[in-house]
Amino acid sequence: MHKDTMNILVSIGGGPEAYEALAFAALLSRRQCTDTSLLTVREPDSGLHSGGLELRVAREQMLGWGLELPGLKRLKKARDIFAELGEIPGQESVQLEHRAISGDPAGEYVVSYNTPCGGTVALHLRSGTDIPGVIAEQCDIEDVDIAIVGAPGENPTGFKKLVSATPMAYRIAQRLPCPIIIARRLKAEGAILAVLDGSGLAAGCLPRLAKIARACGIPLSVASTAGMEVIEKARRALPLDSPPIDETFEVENSAEAVLAAAEDYTLVALPAPVGKLRGSMVEKVMENAPISVMIIR
C-alpha cells in the first residue's frame, strides 16, 4: 500500500447491488479503519448549473433531509445502512462543506462523520452528465484505493446486446484509474481468487488483496495464466505479516476457464489497465461472472 489509510469509494447509483456491498465496505472500515466515501452523481439542474445551492439550503437538505434534492434519497439510504452497521455513530455530522471543483460550477457538497475507529465516512453529492468521468475525477481527488460499484441487472444477449447501451457499471470500470469492484452479491465471506497474468500490474495487487482477505477473515487463493513462477514471484513481494495463501494453481488464459475456476469464490480479481477492457478476456469475465469481479490497476 502506498499509504497507511485505505480509502474506499462506493458509487451509489440506485441499484440494489451497491447497497448490498455496503456491508463489505463497512467491514473494511471497521477492520482497517478506512476513510470511506459514499458518492452519488445527479443530473445538473438550473440551480446547480448556475453556481450551486446556497450553503444554508444544502445544509437543510443534506443534514436535515427535510427537502428533497434528487440524489439525496440514495445517499440517505446508504447513510442509514452504514449507521445500522455501526460505522456512523448517533451523533451530529462532523461538518458540511462545499468544495469548488475546477470546471464544475456546482462543485461538491460533502457531509462527513467520524467512525468509531477514527476513520471517516463522507457523503458526497455531485452533479454531471458524464457520470463515469465524474466518478473517475472523484477517485483522483480522494486518492481512492478501491472503488465499488453495483453490477447491472441481467446482461442483454444477442441482438438486444448489440442495440443496448453499455451498462453504466461497465462504463465506470473502463474509466476509473484505481482498482474497482463490480459488486454482485458482494459479502464479507467465502474466498477471494486472484488471477495473475505475469504483468507487474498483477503482481503488485497481492498485498492489497491480502489486506482485504485478512480484514474479512476469508481465504485468498492465487491462479496464474502465465505459469507458476508468476505466483512465486508475487508471493515474495508480500509483506511478512500477510496471511498464508490458501491455494495456488494454473488456469488457461480464457474467460471460460477463469469463470469455471472462480465458481466457488466470492470475488475474482484480474488485472486490466485503464481503457483496456473492451474486447478483452477480463471484460468477458466481468460481464458473465455470477460473482463480484475486481479489476486490478
QUICORWO-V416182 format. One record per backbone hydrogen bond with DSSP energy under -1.0 kcal/mol. CO is the residue of the C=O (numbers start at 1). NH is the residue of the N-H. If there is no record, write none. Layout:
CO/NH
CO/NH
This chain:
6/35
7/145
7/146
8/37
9/148
10/39
16/20
17/21
19/22
20/23
21/25
22/26
23/27
24/28
25/29
26/30
27/31
28/32
35/8
36/122
37/10
38/124
39/12
40/126
42/128
45/49
46/50
47/52
48/51
54/58
55/59
56/60
57/61
58/62
59/63
59/64
60/66
69/72
71/75
72/76
73/77
74/78
75/79
76/80
77/81
78/82
79/83
80/84
81/85
82/87
83/86
89/91
95/112
97/110
99/108
101/104
108/99
109/125
110/97
111/123
112/94
112/95
113/121
115/118
119/115
120/36
121/113
122/38
123/111
124/40
125/109
126/42
129/131
130/134
131/135
132/136
133/137
134/138
135/139
136/140
137/141
138/142
139/144
146/9
147/181
148/11
149/183
158/162
159/163
160/164
167/171
168/172
169/173
170/174
172/176
174/275
179/147
180/295
181/149
182/293
183/151
187/189
191/266
191/267
192/221
193/269
194/223
196/225
199/203
200/204
202/205
205/209
206/210
207/211
208/212
209/213
210/214
211/215
212/216
213/217
213/218
219/192
220/246
221/194
222/249
223/196
224/251
227/230
228/232
229/233
230/234
231/235
232/236
235/238
239/242
247/222
249/224
252/254
254/258
255/259
256/260
257/261
258/262
260/263
262/265
266/292
267/193
268/294
269/195
270/296
273/276
277/280
280/284
281/285
282/286
283/287
284/288
285/289
292/268
293/182
294/270
295/180
296/272
